[in-house]
Amino acid sequence: MTNQAQLLPADIRQARIENDLRDRDLAESFGISEGQLVAAHVGHGATRIASHPDALIPEITGLGEVMALTRNNSCVIEKVGIYENYHPGKHAAMTLTPEIDLRIFPGQWVSAFAVERETKTGLRRSIQVFDAAGDAIHKIHLRDGSHLDHFEALKKKLAHEDQSERLSVEPRKPVEQAKSNPDRLEELRTEWAKLTDTHQFLRLVSRLKMNRLGAYRIAGEPLARKLSVDAVNQMLEAVKDRELEIMLFVGNRGCIEIHGGPIQSLKPMGPWQNILDEGFNLHLRADHIAEVWAVNKPTARGPAVSVEVFDSQEGLIFQIFGRHNNGRDFRPEWDALVASLPSA
């Protein structure tokens, strides 16, 4: 992603006019990052703004109802709601509402833009956040009922002093490969069985010089069971048909977006499996799925059973857990569903 030095911003803007490609795909065709493509439009529909979530997220509340989008290479999640109940944190921050539920890692929020773009359906407005490599971390799309006056005020209040049409980026960091440590397998199994919270798991495997996928590969049942790749679609269909409520996590290095609730519709299209529900969309490249695990982590409230899906680069695509809410605990039915899924 170094070609922007040879490409004039005006050339990038013209190419966007002449192509129907999505920004991500158009940028890739030029050998630049998506962030660099957006930066080329500064002064031409884009304004560089403050990127730190402590400054940005509280201002998003004033936009009213918007659509929150988070993606990785294989999956896109979109949720409609209002950004409220923000909890800042040096290393991790959160927004916590039933609709917009995010885990935010501020160190990755390097650049941001307020974007206005003319489309076939009219002028579309968004806030777009990128990491140091210029990859999209999180996007916020305004809807018909969003507050346009606040969008204008936000642009002025958060405008960055640097309004350059060029964006400097760093090389993209490769996905961490699976790390196992068979010499400490018994310690892994023993300490895993003592967990009281799912958040303790990553600290455990890090201490044992492993990571998530590496630990799954050696732990064995009943802690981790490798599933068939086809189990993913079978699982989604069963969640829909049985009207189960789940917690579904999709993320990247800078943001994790969470859906809590049911799945009402599944609509496959080519390589994509799509959930197209009111207020919740998911777009999954099913052909990217390379490895699937059913995982059991003990907690103080009982076992947390998840299905975790990885791509061919060993990167996490998404995780699903059974949901507990005030009205009903869906976890026993979820646990039974996961137990029925075919092993690899």
DOZA-756246 format. One record per residue (C-alpha): residue number from 0; residue in three letters; x, y, z. Coordinates in nm, 4 decimals, always signed. Layout:
N
seq->NUM, type->ALA, u->X, v->Y, w->Z $
...
END
This chain:
344
seq->0, type->MET, u->+0.0000, v->+0.0000, w->+0.0000 $
seq->1, type->THR, u->+0.2574, v->+0.2499, w->-0.1141 $
seq->2, type->ASN, u->+0.1163, v->+0.3458, w->-0.4535 $
seq->3, type->GLN, u->-0.0530, v->+0.6626, w->-0.3302 $
seq->4, type->ALA, u->+0.2785, v->+0.8436, w->-0.3760 $
seq->5, type->GLN, u->+0.2465, v->+0.7792, w->-0.7506 $
seq->6, type->LEU, u->-0.1297, v->+0.8433, w->-0.7699 $
seq->7, type->LEU, u->-0.2627, v->+1.1971, w->-0.7649 $
seq->8, type->PRO, u->-0.5658, v->+1.2471, w->-0.5401 $
seq->9, type->ALA, u->-0.7500, v->+1.3862, w->-0.8419 $
seq->10, type->ASP, u->-0.6862, v->+1.0586, w->-1.0278 $
seq->11, type->ILE, u->-0.8280, v->+0.8602, w->-0.7362 $
seq->12, type->ARG, u->-1.1385, v->+1.0777, w->-0.7250 $
seq->13, type->GLN, u->-1.1929, v->+1.0378, w->-1.0985 $
seq->14, type->ALA, u->-1.1517, v->+0.6613, w->-1.0757 $
seq->15, type->ARG, u->-1.4161, v->+0.6455, w->-0.8068 $
seq->16, type->ILE, u->-1.6574, v->+0.8373, w->-1.0319 $
seq->17, type->GLU, u->-1.5928, v->+0.6001, w->-1.3203 $
seq->18, type->ASN, u->-1.6213, v->+0.2733, w->-1.1222 $
seq->19, type->ASP, u->-1.9089, v->+0.1064, w->-0.9410 $
seq->20, type->LEU, u->-1.6693, v->-0.0878, w->-0.7198 $
seq->21, type->ARG, u->-1.6981, v->-0.0636, w->-0.3432 $
seq->22, type->ASP, u->-1.4310, v->+0.1575, w->-0.1863 $
seq->23, type->ARG, u->-1.2512, v->-0.1424, w->-0.0407 $
seq->24, type->ASP, u->-1.2298, v->-0.3172, w->-0.3785 $
seq->25, type->LEU, u->-1.1392, v->-0.0018, w->-0.5711 $
seq->26, type->ALA, u->-0.8591, v->+0.0772, w->-0.3276 $
seq->27, type->GLU, u->-0.7246, v->-0.2760, w->-0.3580 $
seq->28, type->SER, u->-0.7232, v->-0.2467, w->-0.7380 $
seq->29, type->PHE, u->-0.4977, v->+0.0590, w->-0.7017 $
seq->30, type->GLY, u->-0.2711, v->-0.0988, w->-0.4416 $
seq->31, type->ILE, u->-0.3683, v->+0.1591, w->-0.1804 $
seq->32, type->SER, u->-0.5638, v->+0.1330, w->+0.1428 $
seq->33, type->GLU, u->-0.9286, v->+0.2245, w->+0.1779 $
seq->34, type->GLY, u->-0.8258, v->+0.5009, w->+0.4173 $
seq->35, type->GLN, u->-0.6014, v->+0.6510, w->+0.1502 $
seq->36, type->LEU, u->-0.8860, v->+0.6421, w->-0.0994 $
seq->37, type->VAL, u->-1.1131, v->+0.8313, w->+0.1400 $
seq->38, type->ALA, u->-0.8353, v->+1.0782, w->+0.2249 $
seq->39, type->ALA, u->-0.8054, v->+1.1651, w->-0.1460 $
seq->40, type->HIS, u->-1.1569, v->+1.3121, w->-0.1152 $
seq->41, type->VAL, u->-1.0716, v->+1.5577, w->+0.1657 $
seq->42, type->GLY, u->-1.2150, v->+1.8887, w->+0.0512 $
seq->43, type->HIS, u->-1.4283, v->+1.6998, w->-0.2006 $
seq->44, type->GLY, u->-1.6893, v->+1.5455, w->+0.0264 $
seq->45, type->ALA, u->-1.4615, v->+1.4265, w->+0.3074 $
seq->46, type->THR, u->-1.3401, v->+1.6051, w->+0.6205 $
seq->47, type->ARG, u->-1.0647, v->+1.4666, w->+0.8383 $
seq->48, type->ILE, u->-1.1848, v->+1.4591, w->+1.2011 $
seq->49, type->ALA, u->-1.0595, v->+1.3529, w->+1.5448 $
seq->50, type->SER, u->-1.0328, v->+0.9752, w->+1.5561 $
seq->51, type->HIS, u->-0.9986, v->+0.8935, w->+1.9274 $
seq->52, type->PRO, u->-1.3216, v->+0.7296, w->+2.0462 $
seq->53, type->ASP, u->-1.3318, v->+0.9460, w->+2.3614 $
seq->54, type->ALA, u->-1.3768, v->+1.2507, w->+2.1369 $
seq->55, type->LEU, u->-1.5749, v->+1.0857, w->+1.8579 $
seq->56, type->ILE, u->-1.8247, v->+0.8430, w->+2.0094 $
seq->57, type->PRO, u->-2.0000, v->+1.0857, w->+2.2498 $
seq->58, type->GLU, u->-2.0610, v->+1.3149, w->+1.9508 $
seq->59, type->ILE, u->-2.2197, v->+1.0310, w->+1.7530 $
seq->60, type->THR, u->-2.5051, v->+1.0194, w->+2.0046 $
seq->61, type->GLY, u->-2.6356, v->+1.3504, w->+1.8704 $
seq->62, type->LEU, u->-2.6834, v->+1.1985, w->+1.5249 $
seq->63, type->GLY, u->-2.9761, v->+0.9952, w->+1.6543 $
seq->64, type->GLU, u->-3.0519, v->+0.6666, w->+1.4828 $
seq->65, type->VAL, u->-2.7663, v->+0.5459, w->+1.2617 $
seq->66, type->MET, u->-2.6263, v->+0.2195, w->+1.1285 $
seq->67, type->ALA, u->-2.3075, v->+0.0816, w->+1.2900 $
seq->68, type->LEU, u->-2.0859, v->-0.1319, w->+1.0668 $
seq->69, type->THR, u->-1.7839, v->-0.3419, w->+1.1607 $
seq->70, type->ARG, u->-1.6083, v->-0.5890, w->+0.9327 $
seq->71, type->ASN, u->-1.3146, v->-0.8160, w->+0.8803 $
seq->72, type->ASN, u->-1.2037, v->-0.9825, w->+0.5572 $
seq->73, type->SER, u->-1.4800, v->-1.2423, w->+0.5721 $
seq->74, type->CYS, u->-1.7740, v->-1.0959, w->+0.7615 $
seq->75, type->VAL, u->-1.9692, v->-0.7699, w->+0.7912 $
seq->76, type->ILE, u->-2.2114, v->-0.6868, w->+1.0735 $
seq->77, type->GLU, u->-2.4560, v->-0.3949, w->+1.0601 $
seq->78, type->LYS, u->-2.6740, v->-0.2815, w->+1.3500 $
seq->79, type->VAL, u->-2.9230, v->+0.0076, w->+1.3616 $
seq->80, type->GLY, u->-2.9582, v->+0.2119, w->+1.6792 $
seq->81, type->ILE, u->-2.8366, v->+0.5106, w->+1.8821 $
seq->82, type->TYR, u->-2.4855, v->+0.5383, w->+2.0278 $
seq->83, type->GLU, u->-2.5392, v->+0.5812, w->+2.4005 $
seq->84, type->ASN, u->-2.3930, v->+0.4606, w->+2.7308 $
seq->85, type->TYR, u->-2.0281, v->+0.5077, w->+2.6292 $
seq->86, type->HIS, u->-1.7642, v->+0.3847, w->+2.8745 $
seq->87, type->PRO, u->-1.4127, v->+0.5170, w->+2.8022 $
seq->88, type->GLY, u->-1.0991, v->+0.3181, w->+2.8755 $
seq->89, type->LYS, u->-0.7319, v->+0.3540, w->+2.8004 $
seq->90, type->HIS, u->-0.6967, v->+0.0136, w->+2.6382 $
seq->91, type->ALA, u->-1.0605, v->-0.0833, w->+2.5828 $
seq->92, type->ALA, u->-1.3809, v->+0.1211, w->+2.5683 $
seq->93, type->MET, u->-1.7454, v->+0.0238, w->+2.5200 $
seq->94, type->THR, u->-2.0853, v->+0.1374, w->+2.4078 $
seq->95, type->LEU, u->-2.3593, v->-0.0625, w->+2.5740 $
seq->96, type->THR, u->-2.7143, v->-0.0493, w->+2.4419 $
seq->97, type->PRO, u->-2.9376, v->-0.3370, w->+2.3274 $
seq->98, type->GLU, u->-2.8816, v->-0.2299, w->+1.9649 $
seq->99, type->ILE, u->-2.5315, v->-0.0764, w->+1.9554 $
seq->100, type->ASP, u->-2.3001, v->-0.2981, w->+2.1604 $
seq->101, type->LEU, u->-1.9318, v->-0.2370, w->+2.0838 $
seq->102, type->ARG, u->-1.5914, v->-0.3191, w->+2.2296 $
seq->103, type->ILE, u->-1.3495, v->-0.0503, w->+2.1148 $
seq->104, type->PHE, u->-0.9678, v->-0.0589, w->+2.1235 $
seq->105, type->PRO, u->-0.8618, v->+0.3087, w->+2.1074 $
seq->106, type->GLY, u->-0.4994, v->+0.2429, w->+2.0128 $
seq->107, type->GLN, u->-0.6149, v->+0.1237, w->+1.6705 $
seq->108, type->TRP, u->-0.8348, v->+0.4271, w->+1.5929 $
seq->109, type->VAL, u->-0.5702, v->+0.6233, w->+1.4007 $
seq->110, type->SER, u->-0.7615, v->+0.8325, w->+1.1451 $
seq->111, type->ALA, u->-1.1246, v->+0.9266, w->+1.0858 $
seq->112, type->PHE, u->-1.3299, v->+1.1108, w->+0.8263 $
seq->113, type->ALA, u->-1.6772, v->+1.2581, w->+0.7953 $
seq->114, type->VAL, u->-1.7810, v->+1.1568, w->+0.4445 $
seq->115, type->GLU, u->-2.0552, v->+1.2865, w->+0.2124 $
seq->116, type->ARG, u->-2.1000, v->+1.1039, w->-0.1144 $
seq->117, type->GLU, u->-2.3554, v->+1.1416, w->-0.3927 $
seq->118, type->THR, u->-2.5098, v->+0.8066, w->-0.4887 $
seq->119, type->LYS, u->-2.7947, v->+0.6841, w->-0.7069 $
seq->120, type->THR, u->-3.0246, v->+0.7115, w->-0.4040 $
seq->121, type->GLY, u->-2.9085, v->+1.0573, w->-0.3004 $
seq->122, type->LEU, u->-2.6440, v->+1.2071, w->-0.0752 $
seq->123, type->ARG, u->-2.5144, v->+0.9562, w->+0.1787 $
seq->124, type->ARG, u->-2.3298, v->+1.0596, w->+0.4937 $
seq->125, type->SER, u->-2.1017, v->+0.8529, w->+0.7165 $
seq->126, type->ILE, u->-1.8230, v->+0.8578, w->+0.9737 $
seq->127, type->GLN, u->-1.5363, v->+0.6240, w->+0.8819 $
seq->128, type->VAL, u->-1.2493, v->+0.5173, w->+1.1103 $
seq->129, type->PHE, u->-0.9225, v->+0.3547, w->+0.9978 $
seq->130, type->ASP, u->-0.6211, v->+0.1941, w->+1.1623 $
seq->131, type->ALA, u->-0.2519, v->+0.2646, w->+1.0998 $
seq->132, type->ALA, u->-0.2573, v->+0.0543, w->+0.7816 $
seq->133, type->GLY, u->-0.5562, v->+0.2476, w->+0.6484 $
seq->134, type->ASP, u->-0.7916, v->-0.0487, w->+0.6949 $
seq->135, type->ALA, u->-1.1479, v->+0.0279, w->+0.8037 $
seq->136, type->ILE, u->-1.2034, v->-0.0235, w->+1.1767 $
seq->137, type->HIS, u->-1.5613, v->+0.1004, w->+1.2111 $
seq->138, type->LYS, u->-1.8163, v->+0.2950, w->+1.0076 $
seq->139, type->ILE, u->-2.1276, v->+0.4853, w->+1.1101 $
seq->140, type->HIS, u->-2.3828, v->+0.5477, w->+0.8356 $
seq->141, type->LEU, u->-2.6521, v->+0.8101, w->+0.8769 $
seq->142, type->ARG, u->-3.0102, v->+0.7110, w->+0.7998 $
seq->143, type->ASP, u->-3.3107, v->+0.9043, w->+0.6749 $
seq->144, type->GLY, u->-3.4071, v->+1.0034, w->+1.0288 $
seq->145, type->SER, u->-3.0572, v->+1.0993, w->+1.1473 $
seq->146, type->HIS, u->-2.9939, v->+1.4567, w->+1.2596 $
seq->147, type->LEU, u->-2.8183, v->+1.6316, w->+0.9716 $
seq->148, type->ASP, u->-2.7681, v->+1.9545, w->+1.1654 $
seq->149, type->HIS, u->-2.5640, v->+1.7648, w->+1.4224 $
seq->150, type->PHE, u->-2.3563, v->+1.6050, w->+1.1447 $
seq->151, type->GLU, u->-2.2594, v->+1.9538, w->+1.0274 $
seq->152, type->ALA, u->-2.1797, v->+2.0605, w->+1.3832 $
seq->153, type->LEU, u->-1.9740, v->+1.7449, w->+1.4390 $
seq->154, type->LYS, u->-1.7640, v->+1.8147, w->+1.1299 $
seq->155, type->LYS, u->-1.6759, v->+2.1599, w->+1.2582 $
seq->156, type->LYS, u->-1.6218, v->+2.0617, w->+1.6215 $
seq->157, type->LEU, u->-1.4002, v->+1.7597, w->+1.5492 $
seq->158, type->ALA, u->-1.2253, v->+1.8897, w->+1.2352 $
seq->159, type->HIS, u->-0.8574, v->+1.7932, w->+1.2368 $
seq->160, type->GLU, u->-0.5957, v->+2.0608, w->+1.1736 $
seq->161, type->ASP, u->-0.4494, v->+1.8357, w->+0.9030 $
seq->162, type->GLN, u->-0.6832, v->+1.8402, w->+0.6025 $
seq->163, type->SER, u->-0.4358, v->+1.6821, w->+0.3595 $
seq->164, type->GLU, u->-0.5584, v->+1.4749, w->+0.0664 $
seq->165, type->ARG, u->-0.2910, v->+1.2162, w->+0.1403 $
seq->166, type->LEU, u->-0.2745, v->+0.9631, w->+0.4219 $
seq->167, type->SER, u->+0.0472, v->+0.7996, w->+0.5421 $
seq->168, type->VAL, u->+0.0009, v->+0.4343, w->+0.6328 $
seq->169, type->GLU, u->+0.2076, v->+0.1580, w->+0.7870 $
seq->170, type->PRO, u->+0.2401, v->-0.1975, w->+0.6534 $
seq->171, type->ARG, u->-0.0530, v->-0.4154, w->+0.7531 $
seq->172, type->LYS, u->+0.0348, v->-0.6502, w->+1.0386 $
seq->173, type->PRO, u->-0.0100, v->-1.0181, w->+0.9480 $
seq->174, type->VAL, u->-0.2638, v->-1.2315, w->+1.1316 $
seq->175, type->GLU, u->-0.1063, v->-1.4106, w->+1.4262 $
seq->176, type->GLN, u->-0.0643, v->-1.7769, w->+1.3417 $
seq->177, type->ALA, u->-0.1868, v->-2.0473, w->+1.5774 $
seq->178, type->LYS, u->+0.0509, v->-2.1025, w->+1.8694 $
seq->179, type->SER, u->+0.0425, v->-2.4245, w->+2.0709 $
seq->180, type->ASN, u->+0.2688, v->-2.5380, w->+2.3516 $
seq->181, type->PRO, u->+0.2260, v->-2.9137, w->+2.3991 $
seq->182, type->ASP, u->+0.4742, v->-2.9139, w->+2.6870 $
seq->183, type->ARG, u->+0.2193, v->-2.7211, w->+2.8931 $
seq->184, type->LEU, u->-0.0905, v->-2.9086, w->+2.7779 $
seq->185, type->GLU, u->-0.1785, v->-3.0512, w->+3.1181 $
seq->186, type->GLU, u->-0.1446, v->-2.7081, w->+3.2772 $
seq->187, type->LEU, u->-0.3690, v->-2.5679, w->+3.0046 $
seq->188, type->ARG, u->-0.6391, v->-2.8254, w->+3.0728 $
seq->189, type->THR, u->-0.6139, v->-2.7872, w->+3.4495 $
seq->190, type->GLU, u->-0.6272, v->-2.4073, w->+3.4501 $
seq->191, type->TRP, u->-0.8940, v->-2.3973, w->+3.1783 $
seq->192, type->ALA, u->-1.1221, v->-2.6050, w->+3.4014 $
seq->193, type->LYS, u->-1.0788, v->-2.3467, w->+3.6794 $
seq->194, type->LEU, u->-1.1953, v->-2.0455, w->+3.4757 $
seq->195, type->THR, u->-1.4707, v->-1.8332, w->+3.6292 $
seq->196, type->ASP, u->-1.5047, v->-1.5807, w->+3.3447 $
seq->197, type->THR, u->-1.4545, v->-1.6104, w->+2.9682 $
seq->198, type->HIS, u->-1.2285, v->-1.3024, w->+2.9714 $
seq->199, type->GLN, u->-0.9719, v->-1.5000, w->+3.1729 $
seq->200, type->PHE, u->-0.9112, v->-1.7375, w->+2.8826 $
seq->201, type->LEU, u->-0.6898, v->-1.5175, w->+2.6667 $
seq->202, type->ARG, u->-0.4782, v->-1.4233, w->+2.9672 $
seq->203, type->LEU, u->-0.4356, v->-1.7935, w->+3.0446 $
seq->204, type->VAL, u->-0.3249, v->-1.8974, w->+2.6974 $
seq->205, type->SER, u->-0.0933, v->-1.5965, w->+2.6689 $
seq->206, type->ARG, u->+0.0760, v->-1.6930, w->+2.9955 $
seq->207, type->LEU, u->+0.1254, v->-2.0443, w->+2.8582 $
seq->208, type->LYS, u->+0.2842, v->-1.9057, w->+2.5371 $
seq->209, type->MET, u->-0.0161, v->-1.9998, w->+2.3218 $
seq->210, type->ASN, u->-0.3061, v->-1.8212, w->+2.1590 $
seq->211, type->ARG, u->-0.6749, v->-1.8945, w->+2.1102 $
seq->212, type->LEU, u->-0.6607, v->-2.1218, w->+1.8063 $
seq->213, type->GLY, u->-0.3404, v->-2.2934, w->+1.9149 $
seq->214, type->ALA, u->-0.4982, v->-2.3864, w->+2.2476 $
seq->215, type->TYR, u->-0.8115, v->-2.5216, w->+2.0797 $
seq->216, type->ARG, u->-0.6054, v->-2.7490, w->+1.8560 $
seq->217, type->ILE, u->-0.4409, v->-2.9333, w->+2.1427 $
seq->218, type->ALA, u->-0.6909, v->-2.9070, w->+2.4317 $
seq->219, type->GLY, u->-0.9178, v->-3.1939, w->+2.3275 $
seq->220, type->GLU, u->-1.2733, v->-3.2679, w->+2.4364 $
seq->221, type->PRO, u->-1.4719, v->-3.1678, w->+2.6342 $
seq->222, type->LEU, u->-1.2896, v->-2.8326, w->+2.6186 $
seq->223, type->ALA, u->-1.2680, v->-2.7950, w->+2.2402 $
seq->224, type->ARG, u->-1.4108, v->-3.0021, w->+1.9535 $
seq->225, type->LYS, u->-1.3320, v->-2.9388, w->+1.5877 $
seq->226, type->LEU, u->-1.6474, v->-2.9126, w->+1.3778 $
seq->227, type->SER, u->-1.7197, v->-2.9626, w->+1.0124 $
seq->228, type->VAL, u->-1.7080, v->-2.6462, w->+0.8021 $
seq->229, type->ASP, u->-2.0654, v->-2.7258, w->+0.6975 $
seq->230, type->ALA, u->-2.1699, v->-2.7034, w->+1.0624 $
seq->231, type->VAL, u->-2.1759, v->-2.3226, w->+1.0398 $
seq->232, type->ASN, u->-2.4709, v->-2.3048, w->+0.8042 $
seq->233, type->GLN, u->-2.6428, v->-2.5898, w->+0.9886 $
seq->234, type->MET, u->-2.6006, v->-2.3940, w->+1.3125 $
seq->235, type->LEU, u->-2.7400, v->-2.0704, w->+1.1668 $
seq->236, type->GLU, u->-3.0420, v->-2.2499, w->+1.0210 $
seq->237, type->ALA, u->-3.1124, v->-2.4192, w->+1.3541 $
seq->238, type->VAL, u->-3.0836, v->-2.0921, w->+1.5498 $
seq->239, type->LYS, u->-3.3394, v->-1.9379, w->+1.3131 $
seq->240, type->ASP, u->-3.5765, v->-2.2344, w->+1.3093 $
seq->241, type->ARG, u->-3.5691, v->-2.2866, w->+1.6865 $
seq->242, type->GLU, u->-3.6026, v->-1.9118, w->+1.7547 $
seq->243, type->LEU, u->-3.2997, v->-1.9132, w->+1.9820 $
seq->244, type->GLU, u->-3.1355, v->-1.5903, w->+2.0966 $
seq->245, type->ILE, u->-2.7600, v->-1.5681, w->+2.0594 $
seq->246, type->MET, u->-2.4662, v->-1.3354, w->+2.1190 $
seq->247, type->LEU, u->-2.2769, v->-1.2968, w->+1.7924 $
seq->248, type->PHE, u->-1.9366, v->-1.1223, w->+1.7888 $
seq->249, type->VAL, u->-1.7752, v->-0.9874, w->+1.4692 $
seq->250, type->GLY, u->-1.4602, v->-0.7790, w->+1.4887 $
seq->251, type->ASN, u->-1.1172, v->-0.6684, w->+1.3822 $
seq->252, type->ARG, u->-0.8160, v->-0.5330, w->+1.5695 $
seq->253, type->GLY, u->-0.9905, v->-0.2069, w->+1.6553 $
seq->254, type->CYS, u->-1.3546, v->-0.2898, w->+1.7168 $
seq->255, type->ILE, u->-1.5876, v->-0.5784, w->+1.8006 $
seq->256, type->GLU, u->-1.9579, v->-0.5384, w->+1.7248 $
seq->257, type->ILE, u->-2.2121, v->-0.7617, w->+1.8964 $
seq->258, type->HIS, u->-2.5627, v->-0.8751, w->+1.8080 $
seq->259, type->GLY, u->-2.7762, v->-1.0027, w->+2.0923 $
seq->260, type->GLY, u->-3.1039, v->-1.1609, w->+1.9857 $
seq->261, type->PRO, u->-3.2546, v->-1.4008, w->+1.7310 $
seq->262, type->ILE, u->-3.1959, v->-1.4653, w->+1.3628 $
seq->263, type->GLN, u->-3.5116, v->-1.4223, w->+1.1581 $
seq->264, type->SER, u->-3.3984, v->-1.4620, w->+0.7978 $
seq->265, type->LEU, u->-3.1163, v->-1.6350, w->+0.6114 $
seq->266, type->LYS, u->-3.0644, v->-1.5551, w->+0.2440 $
seq->267, type->PRO, u->-2.7650, v->-1.7179, w->+0.0719 $
seq->268, type->MET, u->-2.6386, v->-1.5449, w->-0.2425 $
seq->269, type->GLY, u->-2.3391, v->-1.6899, w->-0.4247 $
seq->270, type->PRO, u->-2.0534, v->-1.7307, w->-0.1748 $
seq->271, type->TRP, u->-2.2342, v->-1.5075, w->+0.0769 $
seq->272, type->GLN, u->-2.4631, v->-1.6187, w->+0.3583 $
seq->273, type->ASN, u->-2.6762, v->-1.3212, w->+0.4611 $
seq->274, type->ILE, u->-2.8898, v->-1.2349, w->+0.7605 $
seq->275, type->LEU, u->-3.1291, v->-0.9581, w->+0.6578 $
seq->276, type->ASP, u->-3.3334, v->-0.8761, w->+0.9677 $
seq->277, type->GLU, u->-3.4921, v->-0.5503, w->+1.0731 $
seq->278, type->GLY, u->-3.2124, v->-0.3515, w->+1.2373 $
seq->279, type->PHE, u->-2.9547, v->-0.6310, w->+1.1973 $
seq->280, type->ASN, u->-2.7702, v->-0.7502, w->+0.8881 $
seq->281, type->LEU, u->-2.4814, v->-0.9941, w->+0.8598 $
seq->282, type->HIS, u->-2.2875, v->-1.0803, w->+0.5426 $
seq->283, type->LEU, u->-2.0608, v->-1.3853, w->+0.5702 $
seq->284, type->ARG, u->-1.8248, v->-1.5205, w->+0.3053 $
seq->285, type->ALA, u->-1.9000, v->-1.8865, w->+0.3671 $
seq->286, type->ASP, u->-1.6271, v->-1.9899, w->+0.1249 $
seq->287, type->HIS, u->-1.3678, v->-1.8278, w->+0.3530 $
seq->288, type->ILE, u->-1.4430, v->-2.0634, w->+0.6420 $
seq->289, type->ALA, u->-1.1509, v->-2.2995, w->+0.7017 $
seq->290, type->GLU, u->-1.1756, v->-2.4126, w->+1.0649 $
seq->291, type->VAL, u->-1.4637, v->-2.4295, w->+1.3148 $
seq->292, type->TRP, u->-1.4500, v->-2.5097, w->+1.6860 $
seq->293, type->ALA, u->-1.7065, v->-2.5810, w->+1.9554 $
seq->294, type->VAL, u->-1.5537, v->-2.4460, w->+2.2757 $
seq->295, type->ASN, u->-1.6564, v->-2.4887, w->+2.6390 $
seq->296, type->LYS, u->-1.5306, v->-2.2345, w->+2.8928 $
seq->297, type->PRO, u->-1.6374, v->-2.2601, w->+3.2592 $
seq->298, type->THR, u->-1.7753, v->-1.9451, w->+3.4250 $
seq->299, type->ALA, u->-1.9264, v->-1.8580, w->+3.7606 $
seq->300, type->ARG, u->-2.2705, v->-1.8679, w->+3.5910 $
seq->301, type->GLY, u->-2.2169, v->-2.2047, w->+3.4271 $
seq->302, type->PRO, u->-2.0443, v->-2.3168, w->+3.1076 $
seq->303, type->ALA, u->-2.0097, v->-2.0683, w->+2.8209 $
seq->304, type->VAL, u->-2.0360, v->-2.2744, w->+2.5042 $
seq->305, type->SER, u->-1.9346, v->-2.1064, w->+2.1791 $
seq->306, type->VAL, u->-1.8920, v->-2.1821, w->+1.8111 $
seq->307, type->GLU, u->-1.5831, v->-2.0023, w->+1.6764 $
seq->308, type->VAL, u->-1.5048, v->-1.9711, w->+1.3070 $
seq->309, type->PHE, u->-1.1614, v->-1.9113, w->+1.1491 $
seq->310, type->ASP, u->-1.0372, v->-1.8362, w->+0.7968 $
seq->311, type->SER, u->-0.7514, v->-1.9943, w->+0.6036 $
seq->312, type->GLN, u->-0.5091, v->-1.7348, w->+0.7454 $
seq->313, type->GLU, u->-0.6066, v->-1.8565, w->+1.0975 $
seq->314, type->GLY, u->-0.7861, v->-1.5300, w->+1.1718 $
seq->315, type->LEU, u->-1.1078, v->-1.5282, w->+1.3774 $
seq->316, type->ILE, u->-1.4147, v->-1.4515, w->+1.1625 $
seq->317, type->PHE, u->-1.6832, v->-1.4601, w->+1.4326 $
seq->318, type->GLN, u->-1.7991, v->-1.6211, w->+1.7580 $
seq->319, type->ILE, u->-2.1480, v->-1.7180, w->+1.8729 $
seq->320, type->PHE, u->-2.2678, v->-1.7920, w->+2.2281 $
seq->321, type->GLY, u->-2.6103, v->-1.8732, w->+2.3665 $
seq->322, type->ARG, u->-2.7840, v->-1.5712, w->+2.5188 $
seq->323, type->HIS, u->-2.9151, v->-1.5208, w->+2.8684 $
seq->324, type->ASN, u->-3.1604, v->-1.2368, w->+2.9203 $
seq->325, type->ASN, u->-3.3991, v->-1.1377, w->+3.1947 $
seq->326, type->GLY, u->-3.6893, v->-1.3197, w->+3.0357 $
seq->327, type->ARG, u->-3.5306, v->-1.6503, w->+2.9381 $
seq->328, type->ASP, u->-3.2043, v->-1.8420, w->+2.9398 $
seq->329, type->PHE, u->-3.1436, v->-1.9748, w->+2.5887 $
seq->330, type->ARG, u->-2.8119, v->-2.1341, w->+2.6791 $
seq->331, type->PRO, u->-2.9303, v->-2.4915, w->+2.7556 $
seq->332, type->GLU, u->-3.1005, v->-2.5119, w->+2.4145 $
seq->333, type->TRP, u->-2.7940, v->-2.3571, w->+2.2526 $
seq->334, type->ASP, u->-2.5638, v->-2.6054, w->+2.4281 $
seq->335, type->ALA, u->-2.7750, v->-2.8947, w->+2.2996 $
seq->336, type->LEU, u->-2.7627, v->-2.7523, w->+1.9460 $
seq->337, type->VAL, u->-2.3845, v->-2.7212, w->+1.9546 $
seq->338, type->ALA, u->-2.3524, v->-3.0764, w->+2.0870 $
seq->339, type->SER, u->-2.5505, v->-3.1981, w->+1.7849 $
seq->340, type->LEU, u->-2.3274, v->-3.0314, w->+1.5256 $
seq->341, type->PRO, u->-2.1075, v->-3.2677, w->+1.3209 $
seq->342, type->SER, u->-1.7409, v->-3.3015, w->+1.4057 $
seq->343, type->ALA, u->-1.4756, v->-3.2473, w->+1.1409 $
END
